[in-house]
Amino acid sequence: MTGATGRMAERLKTPLAVTLPLVLLLALVLSGQWPELRSKLSTSPKGLLAIGPNEVERVDIRSGSDSVTLRRQPGRWTIEGVDGAAPAELVSHIDTALKFLNVSQPSREIPASELAAESFAAFGLDPPAEVAVLETHSTAATTVNFGTTNPAGTSHYVRLSGAPTVYLMPRHVTEEWRLVFDMARRLQAKAGPAVAGRGADLLLPVSIAEVWAIEIVAGGKLIRFERDVQGAWFRHTGQHTHAAGSNTHMADPAQAPIIDAAFRGLDAAVAEKRIAPADAPHLAQYGLVHPTLIVLFYARDSSTPLARLEFGAPADPLDRYARLAPDGVIVTVAEFEPRRLTELLKAVGAGS
């Protein structure tokens, strides 16, 4: 009897030995972690702020003497002084900027014991370059001060008001807040009397100062322009050099001012007249199914375009049809806007 019992026990061990790993594997697939570790692993964010992005109800951003206020309302964000909801592209960057503060870890913390009164000026925090004040329904306002970059240019010095510590935060954190401020200020400018009075809209949703790469598609070719570490423009292929002993791109001093002048002209470019919604029949009618010129704008450290500007057929000898893809309506712009870009391509040896 004892032998039979032993053999039965051995037979039971085999399916158990197979089943237990399968159960653990299923738990890992469903939960993303081993069951016995679930209560031991922390899932709290490790970022600069513990405030959840969805908790923030008001954001005030200041840069120099300029400021903008953003308010969260049910189902939308609004810009103080601008009617209606903020556009989706701005809301996306607001959400990203708040998330970065919540999840991005400082690469270094400089405690008060290592700081002197003059340290804040050296870090670009006296005064700060930009300030973001975040308010929630249940907590006191939190003020984030953004300073200058570190010598390597990879991070920014950041300080929370009232706290003695200075943090070194990844560059993309500050760049995202600068982008939010820039886009919101341009929307305020659209609503201002100087623009509304002449019936014109700024064409681009972002300033060229916040753009670090531009791709132009013309004649079936893609030509890419970027900024070097100093912010000067260069054509990515054939019109730049490398710094000695490194792979850092350096702008050609002869080409850089030509490129800069062409792109700076886009800052003040306006949509002169709204023509039609961008549906299939109108896109075909106005030469925008196959645009003659496509321009893509990229922020620093990003591979996702901030904006895509398409130029279509001529409206008349002085104007051309255009739109911001994918959601913008069809408008007319002055013919010299796309011509400025085609002349740039010729000037850098990329045009026909």
Secondary structure, 3 states (H helix, E strand, C coil): CHHHHHHHHHHHHHHHHHHHHHHHHHHHHHHCCCHHHCCCCCCCCCCCCCCCHHHEEEEEEEECCEEEEEEEECCEEEECCCCCCCCHHHHHHHHHHHHHHHHCCCCEEECHHHCCCCHHHHCCECCECEEEEEEECCCCCEEEEEEEECCCCCEEEEEECCCCCEEEEEHHHHHHHHHHHHHHHHHHHHHCHHHHCCCCEECCCCCHHHCCEEEEEECCEEEEEEECCCCCEEECCCCEEECCCCCCEEECCCCHHHHHHHHHHHHHCEECEEEECCCHHHHHHCCCCCCCEEEEEECCCCCCEEEEEEEEEEEECCEEEEEEECCCCEEEEECHHHHHHHHHHHHCCCCC
